[in-house]
Amino acid sequence: MATDLTAPTTLAAVVSGHLGNNDFYTTPVAIGLSATDPDNAPASLTTFYKVDSGLFIQGNSLTVGDGVHTISFYSVDPAGNVGPTGSQSVNVDMTVPTVTAVANPSSLFPPNHKFLPITVSGHVTDTSGGVPTTVNYQVVDEYGKVQPSGTAAVDANGNYSFVVPLQSSRLGQDKDGRLYTITVTTTDQAGNVGSATTFVTVPHDQGHHSGNGNNGQGHGGGGKVNHGKGHGNHGHGRGSDGVTIVIVPPGQTGDMNLNGDNGQGPNGNNGKNKGSHGHG
């Protein structure tokens, strides 16, 4: 019988796993070990492996999760020949980075069609690797008109901040107001994407009616009085309540101003009425 002096060799191969960026897998990785020997059938060979600094155990397959791993392995034939120890590096990052986002201000009023600066700030963390260095942002306008996008830097502590101009306007019939949706995303070294969303609204406020009710302003009409007839035009106001009437006595000349309390017309709430003046 010939003497078996040949040791087996062992190879490792990834059986399953999703490969992301920078040689990182983003799912658990299954690894298969196969041994060959010119003097023996594969089924007669015994394979051992260990993960990182663990102990060698017998087996031909294994699965690893998050982390940067080194798989070491070798095989032995029936004659006791021990093959060389091989190694395989496997990088796994399954952790999605965490992102926060806050918009300030989050409400725009009055709806005067002006563009106002909105500051969006937040924080990025990633427990499985280095903190991403940038975030991307996209604004989605409910009306599809104002939709800026861009990139902002993340500092060494994971903080970021950027400013976007949004228009303070809305349609008159839009009872629930105009909605801007701001989405902030970041991608880690493996390609995992984390995101956060914040909102800015242009509300519909039915409590504001310019020129009517409170803070309405009234202006008196000029009245020319014919001497002896005693009739003058009356001043009228667009305040919330009442009409102020100014009567110029016959034969009187000069200006006559009728002012209520601090310039307010009778029964009016902050409505200002300016009396007319007559000329004899």
C-alpha positions in Angstrom: 0.0 0.0 0.0 1.3 3.5 -0.9 2.0 5.9 1.8 -0.3 9.0 1.8 1.9 12.1 2.3 -0.3 14.7 0.6 -2.2 17.1 2.8 -5.6 18.4 1.7 -6.2 22.0 0.7 -9.3 24.0 1.7 -11.1 26.9 0.0 -13.8 29.3 1.3 -16.5 30.8 -0.8 -19.5 33.1 -0.1 -22.7 31.2 -0.6 -25.1 34.0 0.0 -25.2 37.6 1.1 -25.9 41.0 -0.5 -22.7 42.9 -1.4 -23.0 46.7 -0.8 -20.4 49.3 -1.1 -16.7 49.2 -0.3 -16.6 45.4 0.0 -19.2 45.4 2.8 -22.2 43.0 2.8 -25.5 44.5 4.1 -27.0 41.1 5.0 -25.7 38.0 6.9 -23.1 36.2 4.9 -23.1 32.4 4.5 -19.8 30.8 3.8 -19.0 27.3 2.5 -15.7 25.5 3.0 -14.6 22.8 0.6 -11.5 20.5 1.0 -9.8 18.5 -1.8 -7.1 15.9 -1.7 -5.6 13.9 -4.6 -5.4 10.7 -2.5 -8.8 10.9 -0.8 -12.5 11.6 -1.6 -13.8 14.9 -0.3 -16.3 13.1 2.0 -13.4 11.5 3.9 -11.8 14.9 4.7 -12.5 16.7 8.0 -12.6 20.5 8.0 -12.2 22.9 10.9 -12.7 26.7 11.1 -12.8 29.6 13.6 -14.2 33.1 13.4 -11.9 35.9 14.5 -10.2 34.9 17.8 -12.6 32.1 18.6 -11.7 28.4 18.9 -11.5 26.0 15.9 -14.6 23.9 15.5 -15.5 21.2 13.0 -17.7 22.1 10.1 -18.0 23.0 6.4 -20.4 26.0 6.6 -21.0 29.1 8.8 -22.8 32.4 8.8 -21.5 35.7 10.1 -23.3 39.0 10.9 -22.3 42.6 11.7 -18.6 43.3 11.9 -15.3 42.9 10.2 -14.4 39.2 10.4 -11.6 36.9 9.6 -12.4 33.3 9.0 -9.6 30.8 9.5 -9.8 27.2 8.3 -7.9 23.9 7.5 -8.7 20.3 6.7 -7.2 16.9 7.7 -7.2 13.7 5.7 -7.7 10.1 7.0 -3.9 9.6 7.1 -3.6 12.5 9.6 -2.1 14.9 7.1 -3.0 18.5 8.1 -3.5 21.0 5.4 -2.4 24.6 5.5 -4.5 27.1 7.3 -6.3 29.5 5.0 -8.2 32.7 5.8 -11.0 34.8 4.4 -12.0 38.3 5.4 -15.7 39.2 5.5 -17.1 42.7 6.2 -20.7 42.9 7.2 -22.6 46.1 8.0 -26.4 45.6 8.4 -27.0 48.7 10.6 -28.9 51.6 9.0 -27.7 55.0 10.1 -30.1 57.0 12.3 -31.0 60.5 11.2 -33.0 63.3 12.9 -34.4 66.4 11.2 -36.1 69.6 12.5 -37.3 72.5 10.5 -37.4 76.1 12.0 -39.7 77.7 11.5 -42.2 75.0 10.7 -45.1 77.3 9.8 -45.1 80.3 7.4 -47.5 83.2 7.8 -48.8 85.5 6.5 -49.2 84.0 3.0 -47.6 87.1 1.3 -45.8 85.2 -1.5 -42.4 86.0 -0.1 -39.6 83.4 0.1 -38.4 82.8 3.7 -35.3 81.0 4.9 -36.0 77.6 6.6 -33.2 76.1 8.7 -33.2 72.3 8.8 -30.8 70.8 11.4 -30.3 67.4 12.9 -28.0 64.6 13.9 -26.6 61.4 12.3 -25.4 58.3 14.1 -24.1 54.9 12.9 -23.3 52.3 15.5 -21.7 49.9 13.1 -19.2 52.1 11.5 -18.0 55.6 10.9 -20.5 58.5 10.8 -21.4 59.5 7.2 -19.9 62.8 6.2 -22.8 64.2 4.2 -26.6 64.2 4.1 -28.8 64.8 1.0 -32.1 66.7 1.2 -35.1 67.0 -1.0 -38.2 69.2 -0.6 -41.5 68.0 -2.0 -44.0 70.8 -2.4 -47.7 69.8 -2.3 -48.2 72.2 -5.2 -45.2 70.9 -7.1 -43.6 74.3 -7.6 -40.9 75.0 -4.9 -38.8 71.8 -4.5 -35.1 72.6 -3.8 -32.6 69.8 -3.1 -28.9 69.5 -2.3 -26.2 68.2 0.0 -25.0 69.3 3.4 -21.9 68.4 5.4 -22.0 66.4 8.6 -19.4 67.4 11.2 -17.2 65.1 13.3 -19.9 65.0 16.0 -22.6 64.0 13.6 -24.4 67.3 13.4 -25.6 69.0 10.2 -27.5 72.2 9.2 -28.7 73.7 6.0 -31.1 76.5 4.8 -33.7 76.2 2.1 -35.9 79.1 0.8 -39.6 78.3 0.8 -42.5 80.4 -0.4 -45.1 81.7 2.1 -48.2 81.3 -0.1 -51.2 79.1 -0.5 -54.3 78.9 -2.6 -57.3 80.6 -1.1 -59.4 77.5 -1.2 -56.8 75.3 0.4 -58.4 74.9 3.7 -55.7 72.7 5.3 -52.9 74.9 4.0 -49.9 74.2 1.8 -47.5 71.4 2.9 -43.8 71.2 2.3 -42.2 67.8 3.0 -38.4 67.8 3.6 -36.7 64.5 3.5 -33.1 64.1 4.7 -31.1 61.0 3.8 -27.6 59.7 4.5 -25.7 56.6 3.3 -23.1 54.8 5.3 -19.9 53.0 4.1 -21.8 49.8 3.2 -24.6 51.6 1.3 -27.3 51.4 4.0 -29.6 54.4 3.8 -31.1 56.2 6.7 -33.7 59.0 6.5 -35.8 61.5 8.4 -38.7 63.7 7.4 -39.8 67.1 8.7 -42.6 69.4 7.5 -43.3 73.1 6.9 -46.8 74.4 6.4 -48.5 77.6 5.1 -51.7 77.4 7.1 -55.1 78.7 6.1 -56.2 81.1 8.8 -59.8 82.1 8.6 -59.4 84.5 11.6 -57.6 87.1 9.5 -59.8 89.4 7.3 -57.9 92.5 6.2 -59.9 95.7 6.3 -62.9 94.2 8.1 -63.8 93.8 11.7 -61.0 94.5 14.2 -58.3 96.8 12.9 -60.5 97.9 10.0 -59.9 101.5 9.0 -62.5 104.0 7.9 -62.2 107.2 6.0 -64.8 110.0 6.0 -66.0 111.4 2.7 -65.4 115.1 2.0 -68.6 117.1 2.1 -69.2 120.4 0.5 -72.0 122.4 2.2 -74.1 125.0 0.5 -74.6 128.0 2.7 -78.1 128.2 4.1 -79.1 124.7 3.1 -77.5 123.0 6.1 -76.8 119.7 4.3 -73.4 118.0 4.3 -72.2 114.6 3.2 -71.5 112.1 5.9 -68.2 110.3 6.5 -68.4 106.6 6.4 -66.0 104.0 7.7 -65.1 100.4 6.9 -64.8 99.6 10.6 -66.7 96.7 12.0 -69.8 98.6 13.2 -71.8 101.7 12.5 -71.7 104.7 10.3 -70.7 108.1 11.6 -72.7 111.1 10.4 -71.3 114.6 10.4 -73.7 117.6 10.2 -72.3 121.0 9.4 -74.6 123.8 10.8 -75.7 126.4 8.3 -73.4 129.3 7.8 -70.5 127.6 9.6 -67.2 127.4 7.9 -63.9 125.6 8.7 -63.0 122.1 9.4 -64.9 119.8 11.7 -63.4 116.5 12.9 -65.4 114.0 14.7 -63.3 111.6 16.7 -64.5 109.0 19.0 -62.3 107.6 21.8 -58.8 107.9 20.5 -60.0 108.3 16.9 -62.5 105.4 17.0 -65.9 105.7 15.6 -68.9 104.9 17.8 -69.6 101.2 18.2 -66.6 100.3 16.1 -63.8 98.0 17.3 -60.6 99.8 16.4 -62.4 101.2 13.3 -61.1 104.6 12.5 -63.5 107.2 11.1 -62.4 110.5 9.8 -65.2 113.2 9.7 -65.7 115.3 6.6 -65.1 119.0 6.6 -67.4 121.6 5.2 -66.8 124.9 3.6 -69.4 127.7 3.9 
